[in-house]
Amino acid sequence: MNKPLRRIAIFCGLLVFALLLRDNWIQYVQADELKNHEKNRRVLIARYGQPRGNIIVDGRPITGSVETNGTDFKYKRTYKNGPMWAPVTGFASQAFDANQIEKLEDQILTGNDDRLFFNRTIDMITGKKQKGGDVITTLNGKAQKAAFEGLGNKKGAVAALDPRTGKILALASTPSYDPSKIAGASKKDSDAYNALKPDVDKDDPMLNRALRQTYPPGSTFKVVTAAAALENGKYADIDGPTNSPDPWKLPLSTQPLPNEGNIPCKNASLRQALRYSCNTVFGKLGDDLGKDKMLEEAEKFGFNKEVLTPVRTNASVYPEKMDQPGNAMSAIGQFDNRATPLQMAMVAAAVANDGKLMKPYMIDSLRAPNLNTIEQTDPEQMSQPLSSENAQKLQSMMETVVKEGTGTSAQIPGVTVGGKTGTAQHGVANSKNPYAWFISYAKGDDGSPVAVAVVIEGSDTLRGDIAGGKLAAPIAKSVMQAVLETQSDK
Amino acid sequence: MSSSTTNTTTISTAGPPSRRNTELAMLVFAVIIPVFAYANAGLALSDEMPSGMLSYGIGLGLLAAVGHLVVRKFAPYADPLLLPIATLLNGLGLVLIWRLDQSKRLAQRAESIGQVFAPSAPNQLIYSALGVALFVGVLILLKDHRLLQRYTYISMVVALILLILPVFFPPRFGARIWITLGSFSIQPGEFAKIIIAVFFSGYLMVKRDALALASRRFMGLYLPRGRDLGPILVVWAISILILVFETDLGTSLLFFGLFVVMLYVATERTSWIVFGLLMSAVGAVGVATFEPHVQQRVDAWLDPFAAFKTGGSDQIAQAMMAFGSGGVFGTGLGQGNSDLIGFAANSDFILATIGEELGLAGTMAILLLYGLIVERGVRTALAARDPFGKLLAIGLSAAFAIQVFVVAGGVMGLIPLTGMTMPFIAQGGSSVIANWALVAILIKISDTARRPAPTPAPTTDAEMTQVVRP
């Protein structure tokens, strides 16, 4: 009986061998894939196994971690002034993953980043628990506060930049939400999360309006049209008369393009046209320049492209395909022309920075737990939408708007302020509440430290350009003042 | 040492060393390793030495000592590896179960479905003691394994009763494999596997010539006579019935494999393997087509991660992720999250905890330990001098090998999950007790096999022939 016995021995050996092979396959070959599988809860457990690093504004953390007695997750994320900072931080939730900076810089914040390998090794040897690194933002706490409080219970957004560097100083979006309330994994957190979903809460509080929502820019876009006119040499003298009839009929149409109210727009100079926000002048200007030139200029300002701040922004749109009247309408910020608040802040910033557009960013540096800087963001020029000379002409025009035009409510005593109001029609045949816009910059001796764009949705009572001036300009003013104050403190 | 290098088999008439001291030395390791593992798990889980450490160490040590002394007295020539490996596996199993007892996640889970979470390790320690008691009992009471031959047909009846009984008890987790008496529950399949091996050995020893030779050739196969084949067909039919009524894939697979292996060894005819595989294929495919429980298992095996979409059981996927997260060296005892698997983490799926916390290295070591037990069993079969002993030893070894393959293969996603327990390691009284009995019988056979033949007594006849006078 020994021959079959030996064969059975081989058979049993093969069974064990098959198990060993399989084990090597799943624990060596496939290990990484299984380890990082999206359904592998261990990834989340590790993420909250130690306090996360912090997101820092003005040298102070706006986030924190609190120890919980949960089964899976030892620590929970907390937020200081959560609703105000939510458009910057995003959220990190034990149950619902994370987004924005919390997600993008997750590796640094959990301490798993390869660049922290040395730190981790030292910690392991000295027996310390793993710690996360910090994300240092470019934001200005006072400006953010001014923006958030200025928006109050209105629906809207504010984006503020330092035109010289592209540093984002404020990013506010209302209505907002408190990421602390959805940071955990409890029933309460998931109820709170579900209540924030856009199909439950029509106001969509989790939408980052400053970066992700595009609005028709309305008259604020006339700044771009004016820049295109200057750049293409259509009118060199901003105080000379333009060839603009009033009323002006849209091309290929019998319909006249109306101005808001009774304003002197016939053959008005560029300065006067911007001061009174003449639709006829800028509509005709856009038509005279043609679609290609308008598109080119808009794209130089950053339209039709996503910006990674590193939080992704939605691309603003200057339509590439449209007919002649569509182009004329787009030149005054209507039709299919859409812009994010950040985009319009970039327009103001480029003008204020003598034509140079700096790439906007909100992460200044990444810091290891031992306070070593592991990555520093350097300012980077994105494009040059207009020459220095033309930029100064445009500045002069925008300053007139604030001095004696539609934007007087943004005046700051002793400071040069340039701006442009806008009220964008919304809905079919202007049926819905218009959006009130204001873009502006403040200027000191060493260039402009701040450019702001403010948009407010749904201003019930006010229509016309006055809306941007009444509703949005005061918010822009307080943001600019906040930045100027911190500048003078230094 | 030189004798062992020249003498590579355990068969020897030259009086092999008894190896009892080797066994003792290895037993010391088999006790020390789990004690260290216990300390390790305790330190990792709560930064302090576990409170039950001393009693656990002493308990395991005592079990090992009793086992060793009884082997020394009643089976002095037994294989020296079987007892230490069984002790090591049982000891590690206790540590792993204790470690899963500390899981807050499992406690919460039990609470959420309205149960009281009870630690399993104390029970398992009692079962281990009962197992060793049975081990001792078998060694003392079973003077010679050939005595079992007398109970061939009684074994068959007992095995059938054990297998059929669970049908009358309510199913648990979708399978009717338990006999529940009050708070106690027994899985009779574990005991049946030993008893049925006894039946096969006894039956085949008598009938093997008839099965092998008195057959008609049909289409290239040797078909035996009906009266010889009868009981075998009965067993085949019953294993299919188990599959249908108890939805217990593992046990049916085990019996079927056992039965093919033993037939093949007894008759030495390859045609039996073909015949056996054919019958099992027919049975398995037939059942799989109308039994939803089996279909679910196959679907879960083909795509374990589909459970997250369809809402089925995610156990296999969780086990796979546990293995993957363990990687080569594992997270260390107590530092993994294998309890994410859920309620079967300490029974069917305990290998996943080994995989995650001890890594590829630890899992391979455990699998090799099982391989060693099987190898020592096969060696015992080779060494045994009587056909009954040979058949019984190979039957028990093959049953053990198949059980390990079926459960480990299922947990690692190599084959569909069938729901059996890792011998000695998994939580479960029946399994531990039955496997200690299995090892006891193997030890008894190996003792008989390795016992030196008694030196022939000097006879007067011999002297007579020497003194030849001219």
Interface residues (C-beta under 8 A of the other chain):
Chain A: M1 N2 K3 P4 L5 R6 R7 I8 A9 F11 C12 G13 L15 V16 A18 L19 L20 R22 D23 N24 I26 Q27 Y28 Q30 A31 D32 E33 L34 K35 H37 K39 N40 R41 R42 I45 T71 D72
Chain B: K104 R105 Q108 V261 Y264 V265 A266 E268 F305 F308 D314 A317 M320 M321 F323 G324 S325 G326 G327 V328 N337 L340 G355 G359 L360 T363 M364 L367 L368 Y370 G371 V374 E375 V378 A381 L382 P387 K390 L391 I394 S397 A398 A401 I402 V404 F405 A408 G409 M412 G413 L414
